[in-house]
Amino acid sequence: MFHFTRQVLNVARGINEIILALIFVAAVGLGPFPGVLALALHGAGMLGKFFAESIEDIDAGPIEALRSTGAGPIQIIVFGVLPQVVTSWIAVILYRFETNLRQATVLGMVGAGGIGFELVGSMKLFQYQDTATCIGRSSWPWS
């Protein structure tokens, strides 16, 4: 089961968001929903991979110490595993959040909603002030 789950996460992570968005646009139509599906699937693959790797790299000493005191599985996870991985998990979550915001702009250009959709629409109508606003919004550090 471990190897099967790893392969599923690798496949989900290995397919680019744009390809996933095109597949989901064909499956469910235009709009923001296919973009959300594409980002969620790709993000789940990436987060799952990094979460698993960070758990595999933890120090076994605290876990052995907790087992020797008679701690249960939940206590081992809460007091032995989570303190060792929480910082790397937060870093990966924040990185993925930033990546999803930036990738949403590109996905909108293929019909998956978001700022990219507005950007393409304003460019087609030659409304360059709106285009500049869209570009400015998509290049902010928090978007």
Phi, psi and omega in degrees: 000324180301311183292323178297315179297319178299318180293321177298316178295321178296319179293316180297323181281331187282340180270128182297150181299325181293318178296316178299319179297318178297320178297314182289329175297318178293328184279317187242358177096178182286161178127185183284338184299315178297328176293319177297316179298317181296314179293323180293316181294313180294319179295321178296320178296317180291313180297319179299318179296311182291324177296315180296318180294322180290328176290321180294334184267006183285161178283131183279348182302308178298327179292317177296321179296318179294320178298321182291338177272356178092019180291146178278175182300320180294318178295323178296318179294313184291317186258346181250322184265307186303317179299334181276337186248349188298323181292318179290326177295316179297318179299317181291322179296316179294320177297316180294323177300313178297317179297318179296321178296318179290321182289334178298328177296315180292320181296327178297333180287342177258012176096018181256027176077186176087190182297326180300325178296315178295322180298311180295319179298317180290328177291321180293330180268006179058034177262082189290334176294318177294322178297315179297323178296317179296318179294319178297319179293323184280347180257002175296151181296333182261011178230000000 
